[in-house]
Amino acid sequence: MEEKYDFVIIGSGLGGLECAYILSKQGHSVCVLEKNRQFGGCLQIFSRDKVIFDTGVHYIGGLDPGQNLHSYFSYFGLMDNVKYRKMDEDGFDRISFSDNQKEYKHAMGHDRFREELEKVFPKEKVGIKKYIDKIHEICAHFPLYNLQTMKAGVDISYLNVSAKAFIESCTSNIRLQSVLAGSNALYAGYGDKTPLYVHALVINTYIESAYRCVDGGGQITRQFERSLKSMGCKLVNYAKVTSINVDNKKVTSVSLEDGRRIVGNNFISNIHPKQTMQLIDSDKIRKTYRNRLLNLDNSISVFTVHAVLKENSFPYLNYNYYHHTQNEVWDSVYYDKKNWPENFAAFVPADSKSEKFASSMNIMSYMKYEELIPWADSFHTVPKFKNERDQSYQDWKLEKAEKLLDLVETKFPNFRSHIKSYYTSTPLSFRDYIGTSDGSLYGVLKDYKDPLITYISPKTKLPNLFLTGQNLNMHGMLGVTIGAIVTCSQFIDMEELLKQIKRAS
Ligand SMILES: Cc1cc2nc3c(=O)[nH]c(=O)nc-3n(C[C@H](O)[C@H](O)[C@H](O)COP(=O)(O)OP(=O)(O)OC[C@H]3O[C@@H](n4cnc5c(N)ncnc54)[C@H](O)[C@@H]3O)c2cc1C
């Protein structure tokens, strides 16, 4: 007999799991289909030499009581059942540059953030205040950021402002401009594209509070698995959807790679809109809509060195580094191959073994997918499809890793002496594990010059097919969570849902 569900969710990234939770809690029958062995998408972890590495969650903002993600995560049961460690309140992010040893701190709390910058840039008080006030103002205008219903849409005037231009309007001090934009890897900042609201919503969440998951973000997935199973939701791994079947202008089922067919009343795709369109026969959905989604530009990808550190060798750093070889921090996404790497972000995971010493470090630098074209035809995920790439790829990775470590050693002299072993991931790793076409970090690239073209509605041109995930609203734990609320509000009264969320915290 065919299985039939009220909701079939394609992909088990954070957005898919959150939609499954909300809908299961309302009493619907829900099935989540995941192509990989591990659920969670970018929440996936892996372990090497007994050390756990995160792949796509290094820190989370807004988790202090009363803050937005604390409320959302309380509703999902993620506050009591996941261990977090608060990061350094005096400087959770530190921005550094190759031209001196100074570290510029992004401190937690709006007043502290301002005071910390004023200490270093005493002549820039007016510009710093202008910056902070605007960030505040923008965040106040996004209703779900503040757990309010979206009665009126967001004012377009908040969508078409450039982040770079706004920061430049606050101060002519080039170093301060670079410090304010210094953590722009958090949203893959493009000087000629990134809207100010993206910068504001992301940065503000961390300024409010910044936490790390202890022993990896995989805890979030495990908690979802427990609660979803207890509500009767069916979670199926190794379930790659290969087509979305449409009959009479409605989706009737999805087909899996192994031949199974899953039937449902409603379908939510948690995968990239472009890949979603590729699963539907081209004559079954409106052409202009399909083409728009197929042609969306994505944000850049990354190359990462995951270093296992020697025991009791390198201090645990309760903060992240965003290091730049130049003041032009917006230019690194357009790096010239000859000068790679132009920047790196370094994240030290929190583990329960020690708060004094670090057991690992993730070091990330932007990487364009086009560099991986020579191996584009290969495919690698574990435990299936192991070792499908050739020696030239391994050699290339080694060369890149060593270059990245050279730059890291300009910041942390002798860093190599602390390394026990290291592993790397590339845009191909993200492409193969997450299922995008180019391993993009955060999916669809937002452009302040044309904000509506990158606006993706949860509704599609098929009445019972919906979208969720980082491409919808915004990326990141908060952006995706808000996206899941927007998607589920197609079926549940949003005001009622927000009441339930507020009651949970
Ligand atoms: C390197 C990196 C670092 C990051 N750091 C942070 C951070 O520190 N803090 C933060 O808040 N955010 C961070 N993010 C962003 C955050 O992780 C993502 O925005 C978020 O997890 C994306 O969730 P999603 O719901 O869009 O699903 P995704 O994570 O994109 O998952 C999609 C899922 O769909 C599955 N899938 C794809 N195709 C199919 C198919 N055909 N059939 C079945 N299943 C399929 C995939 O296997 C995957 O499991 C980071 C992201 C990256 C890449």
The ligand as an SDF file (V2000), in Angstrom:
LIG
                    3D

 53 58  0  0  0  0  0  0  0  0999 V2000
   29.9800   26.9120    6.2580 C   0  0  0  0  0  0  0  0  0  0  0  0
   28.7080   27.4470    6.8490 C   0  0  0  0  0  0  0  0  0  0  0  0
   28.7520   28.0570    8.0890 C   0  0  0  0  0  0  0  0  0  0  0  0
   27.5840   28.5410    8.6730 C   0  0  0  0  0  0  0  0  0  0  0  0
   27.6470   29.0910    9.9220 N   0  0  0  0  0  0  0  0  0  0  0  0
   26.4950   29.4910   10.5330 C   0  0  0  0  0  0  0  0  0  0  0  0
   26.5240   29.9640   11.8710 C   0  0  0  0  0  0  0  0  0  0  0  0
   27.5770   30.0010   12.5170 O   0  0  0  0  0  0  0  0  0  0  0  0
   25.3530   30.3710   12.4290 N   0  0  0  0  0  0  0  0  0  0  0  0
   24.1600   30.3250   11.7520 C   0  0  0  0  0  0  0  0  0  0  0  0
   23.1250   30.7180   12.3160 O   0  0  0  0  0  0  0  0  0  0  0  0
   24.1110   29.8700   10.4710 N   0  0  0  0  0  0  0  0  0  0  0  0
   25.2380   29.4440    9.8610 C   0  0  0  0  0  0  0  0  0  0  0  0
   25.1950   28.9550    8.5770 N   0  0  0  0  0  0  0  0  0  0  0  0
   23.9050   28.9750    7.8450 C   0  0  0  0  0  0  0  0  0  0  0  0
   22.9620   27.8790    8.2760 C   0  0  0  0  0  0  0  0  0  0  0  0
   23.6710   26.7060    8.5810 O   0  0  0  0  0  0  0  0  0  0  0  0
   21.9690   27.5960    7.1390 C   0  0  0  0  0  0  0  0  0  0  0  0
   21.3700   28.8080    6.7420 O   0  0  0  0  0  0  0  0  0  0  0  0
   20.8400   26.6350    7.5150 C   0  0  0  0  0  0  0  0  0  0  0  0
   21.2860   25.5450    8.2660 O   0  0  0  0  0  0  0  0  0  0  0  0
   20.1590   26.1550    6.2280 C   0  0  0  0  0  0  0  0  0  0  0  0
   19.0190   25.3920    6.5450 O   0  0  0  0  0  0  0  0  0  0  0  0
   17.9780   24.9520    5.4380 P   0  0  0  0  0  0  0  0  0  0  0  0
   16.6800   24.6880    6.1340 O   0  0  0  0  0  0  0  0  0  0  0  0
   17.9390   25.9200    4.3290 O   0  0  0  0  0  0  0  0  0  0  0  0
   18.4590   23.5380    4.9100 O   0  0  0  0  0  0  0  0  0  0  0  0
   19.8470   22.9830    4.3630 P   0  0  0  0  0  0  0  0  0  0  0  0
   20.8220   22.9870    5.4780 O   0  0  0  0  0  0  0  0  0  0  0  0
   20.2100   23.6370    3.1030 O   0  0  0  0  0  0  0  0  0  0  0  0
   19.4550   21.4610    4.0970 O   0  0  0  0  0  0  0  0  0  0  0  0
   18.7720   21.0020    2.9590 C   0  0  0  0  0  0  0  0  0  0  0  0
   18.6080   19.4980    3.1160 C   0  0  0  0  0  0  0  0  0  0  0  0
   17.9330   18.9840    1.9620 O   0  0  0  0  0  0  0  0  0  0  0  0
   18.5380   17.7410    1.6130 C   0  0  0  0  0  0  0  0  0  0  0  0
   18.2700   17.4550    0.1840 N   0  0  0  0  0  0  0  0  0  0  0  0
   18.7650   18.1090   -0.8920 C   0  0  0  0  0  0  0  0  0  0  0  0
   18.2790   17.5650   -2.0370 N   0  0  0  0  0  0  0  0  0  0  0  0
   17.4550   16.5580   -1.6610 C   0  0  0  0  0  0  0  0  0  0  0  0
   16.6580   15.6360   -2.3900 C   0  0  0  0  0  0  0  0  0  0  0  0
   16.5920   15.6500   -3.7250 N   0  0  0  0  0  0  0  0  0  0  0  0
   15.9400   14.7190   -1.6880 N   0  0  0  0  0  0  0  0  0  0  0  0
   15.9750   14.6860   -0.3280 C   0  0  0  0  0  0  0  0  0  0  0  0
   16.7280   15.5440    0.4130 N   0  0  0  0  0  0  0  0  0  0  0  0
   17.4460   16.4850   -0.2450 C   0  0  0  0  0  0  0  0  0  0  0  0
   20.0050   17.9640    1.8860 C   0  0  0  0  0  0  0  0  0  0  0  0
   20.7090   16.7510    2.0030 O   0  0  0  0  0  0  0  0  0  0  0  0
   19.9350   18.7410    3.2070 C   0  0  0  0  0  0  0  0  0  0  0  0
   19.8940   17.8710    4.3080 O   0  0  0  0  0  0  0  0  0  0  0  0
   26.3400   28.4420    7.9810 C   0  0  0  0  0  0  0  0  0  0  0  0
   26.2990   27.8160    6.7340 C   0  0  0  0  0  0  0  0  0  0  0  0
   27.4610   27.3170    6.1740 C   0  0  0  0  0  0  0  0  0  0  0  0
   27.3770   26.6260    4.8480 C   0  0  0  0  0  0  0  0  0  0  0  0
  1  2  1  0
  2  3  1  0
  2 52  2  0
  3  4  2  0
  4  5  1  0
  4 50  1  0
  5  6  2  0
  6  7  1  0
  6 13  1  0
  7  8  2  0
  7  9  1  0
  9 10  1  0
 10 11  2  0
 10 12  1  0
 12 13  2  0
 13 14  1  0
 14 15  1  0
 14 50  1  0
 15 16  1  0
 16 17  1  0
 16 18  1  0
 18 19  1  0
 18 20  1  0
 20 21  1  0
 20 22  1  0
 22 23  1  0
 23 24  1  0
 24 25  2  0
 24 26  1  0
 24 27  1  0
 27 28  1  0
 28 29  2  0
 28 30  1  0
 28 31  1  0
 31 32  1  0
 32 33  1  0
 33 34  1  0
 33 48  1  0
 34 35  1  0
 35 36  1  0
 35 46  1  0
 36 37  1  0
 36 45  1  0
 37 38  2  0
 38 39  1  0
 39 40  1  0
 39 45  2  0
 40 41  1  0
 40 42  2  0
 42 43  1  0
 43 44  2  0
 44 45  1  0
 46 47  1  0
 46 48  1  0
 48 49  1  0
 50 51  2  0
 51 52  1  0
 52 53  1  0
M  END
$$$$
